[in-house]
């Protein structure tokens, strides 16, 4: 009675948010895994970056800038930015995993207030990542990614302290 079908993260996505409800440490751990994946693959992403991806990243950044200027968060654009960053690798499993992590944290934020208190800073973090990627500077890109995740970690720590 085993049926073979295309692999899907859907069952995981449907159940993961319930496991993360209110557990800041689990959300923090999941975020750390996403960061580890992105840091591990940024060199390859830079090496395989296509001109149309750079253009796409610039367009997403502009939408982020407009939202940040109005003091609004931009989760849709943030998700797209990270997707475009690694798209040229052609690793669909990596993109799906990053998306699973993104969606799980996003759904957990319905139970844990992860509202971005400073969208302009988050926008600037993404500008720093883009600038390093466009320059082909993997070391600066890694530092910019670390800074970006550091901001999210600080929000989680603040929530955990109460």
N, C-alpha and C positions, 0 to 999 in steps of 0.2 A: 503494500500500500504506500509506496513512496512515489510522489509526483515531482517531476523535475520541471521547474519553471524559472523564469528570469529572476535573479536576485533582486530583492527590494529592501530598502531601509524602512519602508512604511510601517511595519509592525513595531519596530524600535521607536520610530518617531511618535507613534500613537500612544505608547506606554511610557516613554522616558520622562515626559513632563510631570507625570504623577509621582514618579520616583524622586523628582527634584523639588517638589513643592515645599517651599519653606526651608530647604536645606542649603544654606549658603555655601557650606564646605563642598558639597557635591557640585554645585554650579562653578565654584572656583576651580575644582579639580578638572572639570570638563573644559573650562576656558584654558587652563594650563595645557591640556592635551592639544587643543586647537593651536595654541601659540607654538608648541613644540613642532607640530606638523608644518606650520607656515615658516618657521625659522629654518627647519631642515630643508625646505624646498625652494627658498627664495633665490639661492644662487642659480639653480637650474631654471627657475622662472625668468630671471634676468637674462640668462644666456639664450633663452628661446623666445624672448619677448618679440612680438610682431608689431609693426607700425600701427596696424589697426587697433591693437590692444592699447597702445599708448594713447591713441586718439580717444578710444572708449573711456579710458581712465580719466582723461582730461574732461570729457563731457560729464562723467559722474561727479568729478570734483567740483565742477561748476554748479551742478544741482545741489551738492552738499553746501557750497558757499552761500548760495541763496537761502537755503533753509537755516543755516547757522546765523546768517545776518539777521534773520527774524527770530532768533533764539529758539529755533525748533530743532528737534532731533531729526535724524534722517536714516532710520534703520534700513529702509529699502535700498538706499544708495550705498550704505555701508556694506551691506551684503553683496551688492553687485560689484563694488570695488574689489573686495577680496576674491570674488569669483573670477573677475577679469585678470587679476594679478597672476593667477595660476592656470588660466585656461590653456595657454600655449603648450603646457606640458603634455597635454593629451591624456592625462591620467584621470579618467572619469571616476574611478573609485576615490581618489583624493578629493575631487570636487564634491562628490556625494558625502564623504565623511565631513568635510568642512561645513557643508550645508546642514548635515545632521547636528553637528555641534552648534551651529548658528541657530537653527530652529529650536533646539532644546533649551538653549540659554534664553532665547526670545520668549518661548512659552513659559519658562520658569519665572521670567520677569513679570508675568501676570500675577505671581504670588509673592515675589520679592521685588521691591521697588528699585529697579536698576535705571531709573530715568537719568539721562545724561544732564548733569547740572551745568555743563559748559560745552555746548555744541561747537562753539568757535574753536576751542582748544582741540576737540576731536577732529574737526575739519583740518586744523593745522597739522595734527599728527598724520593725517592722510596725505597732505601736501608734502610733508617730509618723506614719507614712504615713496610717493610718486617721484619726487625730485631725485632721490637716490637711485631708484629703478631706472629712470630715464637716463641718468648719467652712467648707468652700468656699475654702480658702486655697491657691491653686495654687503660690505661691512657697514656702510651708512644705512642701507636698507634694513639690516638686522637690528641696528640700534634704534631706528625709527619704529620698527615693529615692536621692539621691547618697550619703548616709551608709550606707544599706543596701548599695549596690553597693561602696562603699569597703571595707567589711568583707570582702567576697568577694575583692576585688582584693588586699587585704593577704595573705589566705591563699594566693592564687596566687603572689604575689611571694615569700613565704616558701618555697614549694615550689621555685620557680625558683632561689632562692639555695642550696637544698640543705640 
